[in-house]
Amino acid sequence: MIKRRHLIAALPGAVLARPDLASPALAQSSSQPKGKLRELRFGYQRSGTLLIAKQHGVLEKRLGPLGVTVKWVEFSFGPPLLEAINVGSVDYGTTGDTPPIFAQAARAKLLYVAAVEAAGSGSAILLPPGSSLQTLADLKGKRVGFARASAAHNLTIAALEKAGLAWSDITPVPLAPADARTAFENGALDAWTIWDPYFAVAETRPGVRILATGRGIAKQNAFFLGNADYTRANPDIITAVNEELAKVALWAEANRDAVAKVLAEATGIELAAWQRAVQRTDYRVAPLDDRVLDEQQKVADRFHKLGLIPNRIAVRDIVWKWETRS
């Protein structure tokens, strides 16, 4: 059996954004006495539908009448967020395609509860100033930075496959986004695989070039996940959250300029960067269908084939069925 310490080891840089989460409390249960407020703790990142919902306060409005209070915890990327869900210090969060693969392989206590099907335009492999690389095949023998167990990890592997290169043909440099940015700017990386908004900020720096975006290489779907115990005990709450996020996503699809302003205010990142990022972002929130699940299974099989996860997993084993209401 893969123990919890193995999950943590599989997620380098898995430092929670909040130090008070180092000793997590157990997830709240729906079995609390009547009249007691239940708390729903959201793990979010610096982009996406969940952050927009936070800024608009829509989940507080929807869940308050149900006797549920809301708490927000920020993470820099997906792996530490899923570790927080696993240990019960966060109940619901969103990540890219790869963190759930590593978490499931380590038998984390989580469930997929909704999905955002994406084309992959919001991620890219960037080249530093002065780079002579022109094609994906030129990555052979190069130092490529990415966050391990993140969507950038998957995109890096998929890009090598497309170029006919093996994983052993590059020197992987696993770094959290902030550390990778520093290494990239200091010339310590030959290429950097990264997602928005980091991508949007970096791409306009003098001399930085885009070697390839995720479009045409990997779809880069995103997912909403819940702590397994909390989700099974509170299906009504998870359904309500999904419904509100689906509404926020529809608004975002139709109001991209407004979304860019909201995200710029929330993060302090320049508006111009968010305008680029938002224009290439897919927001639609929906239940996981066969197309999304098949794509996610390909991601899992890719990591297993390379020996990067210890056992083959079936993605469908940890899917919670969201019953949409008309």
C-alpha positions in Angstrom: 0.0 0.0 0.0 1.2 3.5 -0.8 1.2 5.5 2.4 0.5 9.2 2.9 4.2 10.0 3.2 4.6 8.6 -0.3 2.0 11.0 -1.6 3.8 13.9 0.0 7.1 12.7 -1.6 5.4 12.6 -5.0 4.6 16.3 -4.7 7.8 18.2 -4.4 7.4 21.8 -3.2 4.1 20.7 -1.6 4.1 23.5 0.8 0.7 24.8 1.7 0.0 28.5 1.0 -1.2 28.9 4.6 1.1 27.7 7.5 -1.8 27.1 9.7 -2.8 24.2 7.5 0.3 22.2 8.5 -1.8 20.5 11.1 -5.1 20.1 9.3 -8.4 19.6 10.9 -10.8 16.9 9.8 -13.3 17.7 7.2 -16.7 18.8 8.6 -19.5 16.3 8.4 -23.2 16.7 7.5 -23.9 14.8 10.7 -23.4 17.9 12.8 -26.3 18.9 15.1 -29.0 21.0 13.6 -28.4 24.6 13.8 -24.6 24.2 13.6 -22.9 25.8 10.6 -21.0 23.5 8.3 -17.8 25.0 6.9 -16.7 24.4 3.3 -13.0 25.2 2.7 -12.1 26.0 -0.9 -8.6 25.6 -2.3 -8.0 28.0 -5.2 -5.3 29.2 -7.4 -4.6 32.6 -9.0 -6.8 32.1 -12.0 -10.0 30.4 -13.2 -13.6 30.2 -12.3 -13.2 29.5 -8.6 -11.2 32.8 -8.2 -13.9 34.7 -10.1 -16.5 33.2 -7.8 -14.5 34.2 -4.8 -14.3 37.8 -6.0 -18.0 38.0 -6.7 -19.0 36.3 -3.4 -21.5 34.0 -5.2 -20.8 30.9 -3.2 -21.2 32.6 0.1 -24.6 33.8 -1.1 -25.7 30.4 -2.3 -24.4 28.4 0.6 -25.3 30.8 3.5 -29.0 29.8 3.4 -28.0 26.2 3.6 -26.1 26.8 6.9 -22.7 26.6 5.3 -19.8 29.0 5.9 -17.1 29.5 3.3 -13.3 29.7 3.9 -10.7 30.4 1.1 -7.1 29.1 1.0 -4.8 30.0 -1.8 -2.2 27.6 -3.4 0.5 28.3 -6.0 -0.2 25.2 -8.0 -2.2 21.9 -7.9 -0.1 19.2 -6.1 -0.1 20.9 -2.7 -3.7 21.8 -3.1 -4.6 18.1 -3.6 -2.5 17.1 -0.6 -4.6 19.5 1.5 -7.8 17.9 0.1 -6.4 14.4 0.9 -5.6 15.2 4.5 -8.9 17.0 5.0 -7.8 20.6 5.5 -9.5 21.6 2.3 -12.8 20.2 1.0 -13.0 21.4 -2.6 -10.6 22.8 -5.1 -9.5 23.0 -8.7 -6.4 21.8 -10.6 -5.1 20.9 -14.0 -5.1 17.4 -15.4 -2.0 15.9 -13.8 -2.2 16.5 -10.0 -5.2 14.2 -9.7 -3.2 11.4 -11.5 -0.4 11.5 -8.9 -2.8 11.9 -6.1 -5.0 8.9 -7.1 -1.9 6.8 -7.6 -1.0 7.5 -4.0 -4.6 6.6 -2.9 -5.5 10.1 -1.9 -9.0 10.6 -0.5 -10.5 12.7 -3.4 -13.1 12.6 -6.1 -13.5 14.3 -9.4 -16.7 16.3 -9.2 -16.7 18.6 -12.3 -14.6 19.4 -15.3 -13.5 22.2 -17.6 -12.8 20.9 -21.1 -10.0 23.0 -22.6 -8.0 23.2 -25.9 -4.6 23.8 -24.2 -4.0 27.3 -25.4 -3.4 28.6 -21.9 -0.1 26.7 -21.5 3.2 26.9 -23.4 6.8 26.0 -23.6 8.8 29.2 -23.5 12.3 30.0 -24.6 14.6 32.5 -22.9 16.3 35.5 -24.7 19.0 34.4 -27.0 17.8 30.8 -27.4 18.5 29.2 -30.8 15.9 26.5 -30.4 13.3 26.4 -33.2 11.4 23.1 -33.0 10.3 20.7 -30.3 13.0 18.3 -31.5 15.6 20.9 -30.5 14.8 20.2 -26.8 17.0 17.1 -27.0 19.7 17.4 -24.4 18.2 20.6 -22.9 17.2 21.6 -19.4 13.4 21.9 -19.3 11.8 23.4 -16.3 8.2 22.5 -15.1 6.3 21.9 -11.9 6.4 18.2 -11.1 3.0 16.5 -11.0 1.4 19.5 -12.7 -0.2 20.0 -16.0 3.1 21.5 -17.2 4.7 18.1 -16.5 2.1 16.4 -18.8 2.6 19.0 -21.5 6.3 18.5 -21.4 6.0 14.8 -21.9 3.4 15.1 -24.6 5.6 17.6 -26.5 8.5 15.2 -26.4 6.3 12.4 -27.7 5.2 14.6 -30.6 8.8 15.4 -31.5 9.8 11.7 -31.3 11.9 12.2 -28.3 12.1 10.1 -25.1 11.8 11.4 -21.6 15.5 10.5 -21.1 16.4 12.9 -24.0 16.0 16.0 -21.8 17.2 17.0 -18.4 14.0 17.6 -16.4 14.2 20.4 -13.9 11.3 20.2 -11.5 10.6 23.6 -10.0 7.5 25.3 -8.5 6.3 28.2 -10.7 8.0 31.0 -8.8 11.3 29.2 -8.6 11.1 28.2 -12.3 10.5 31.8 -13.3 13.6 32.9 -11.4 15.7 30.1 -13.0 14.3 31.0 -16.4 15.1 34.7 -16.1 18.6 33.9 -14.8 19.4 31.6 -17.8 19.4 28.4 -15.8 16.8 26.8 -18.1 16.8 26.2 -21.8 13.0 26.0 -21.8 10.1 26.5 -19.4 6.7 24.8 -19.5 4.2 26.9 -17.8 0.5 27.9 -17.7 -1.4 31.2 -17.4 -1.1 33.7 -15.8 2.6 33.0 -15.5 2.7 32.3 -19.3 0.9 35.6 -20.0 3.3 37.6 -17.9 6.5 35.9 -19.2 5.7 35.9 -22.9 6.0 39.7 -23.4 9.4 39.9 -21.7 12.1 41.1 -24.1 13.5 38.3 -26.1 11.2 35.5 -24.7 9.8 33.3 -27.4 7.0 30.7 -27.5 8.4 27.3 -28.8 4.9 25.8 -28.7 1.5 26.1 -26.9 -0.4 23.2 -25.6 -2.9 23.5 -28.5 -2.4 20.5 -30.8 -0.1 18.8 -28.2 -2.3 18.2 -25.1 -5.8 19.3 -24.4 -5.0 20.4 -20.8 -8.4 19.9 -19.2 -9.0 21.2 -15.7 -11.0 19.7 -12.9 -12.8 20.4 -9.7 -12.2 17.9 -7.0 -13.6 17.3 -3.5 -12.4 15.5 -0.4 -14.0 12.1 -0.7 -15.5 12.0 2.8 -16.9 15.6 2.5 -18.3 15.0 -1.0 -20.1 11.8 -0.1 -21.5 13.3 3.2 -22.6 16.5 1.5 -23.8 15.8 -2.0 -26.3 18.7 -1.8 -23.6 21.2 -1.0 -21.2 20.0 -3.8 -24.1 20.1 -6.3 -24.9 23.7 -5.2 -21.3 24.7 -5.6 -21.1 23.1 -9.1 -24.2 24.8 -10.2 -23.0 28.2 -9.1 -19.6 27.7 -10.7 -21.4 26.7 -14.0 -23.2 30.0 -13.8 -20.0 32.0 -13.2 -18.4 30.2 -16.1 -21.2 31.2 -18.5 -20.8 34.8 -17.3 -17.1 34.6 -17.8 -17.4 33.2 -21.4 -19.6 36.2 -22.3 -17.7 38.9 -20.4 -14.0 38.4 -20.9 -13.0 42.0 -20.5 -14.7 42.2 -17.2 -13.1 38.9 -16.1 -9.7 40.3 -16.9 -10.4 43.3 -14.6 -11.7 41.1 -11.8 -8.6 38.8 -12.0 -6.2 41.8 -12.2 -7.7 43.3 -9.1 -7.6 39.9 -7.3 -4.0 39.1 -8.0 -2.2 42.3 -8.6 -1.0 41.0 -12.0 -1.1 43.6 -14.8 -4.3 43.9 -16.7 -2.7 43.4 -20.1 -1.4 40.0 -19.1 -4.9 39.0 -17.9 -6.5 40.2 -21.1 -4.2 37.8 -23.1 -4.8 34.9 -20.7 -8.6 35.3 -20.4 -9.0 35.4 -24.2 -7.5 31.9 -24.6 -9.2 30.4 -21.5 -12.0 28.0 -21.6 -14.4 28.4 -18.7 -17.4 26.0 -19.2 -18.0 23.9 -16.1 -19.8 20.6 -16.7 -20.0 17.0 -15.4 -17.2 14.7 -16.5 -18.3 12.9 -19.7 -16.7 10.0 -21.6 -14.6 12.3 -23.8 -13.0 14.1 -20.8 -12.5 10.8 -18.9 -10.9 9.1 -21.9 -8.5 12.0 -22.3 -7.7 11.9 -18.6 -7.0 8.2 -18.7 -4.5 8.9 -21.5 -2.7 11.2 -19.1 -2.6 8.6 -16.4 -1.4 5.9 -18.8 1.4 8.3 -20.1 2.8 8.7 -16.6 2.5 5.0 -15.8 4.3 4.0 -19.0 7.2 6.2 -18.0 7.3 4.8 -14.5 6.5 8.2 -13.0 3.5 6.8 -11.1 4.0 3.3 -9.5 0.8 1.6 -10.6 -1.8 1.9 -13.4 -4.9 3.7 -12.3 -8.5 3.8 -13.6 -9.6 7.5 -13.5 -13.3 6.4 -13.5 -12.8 4.8 -10.1 -12.8 8.2 -8.4 -15.5 10.1 -10.3 -18.5 11.5 -8.3 -21.6 11.7 -10.5 -22.9 15.3 -10.6 -26.6 15.0 -11.4 -27.4 18.2 -13.2 -30.9 19.7 -12.8 -32.7 21.4 -15.6 
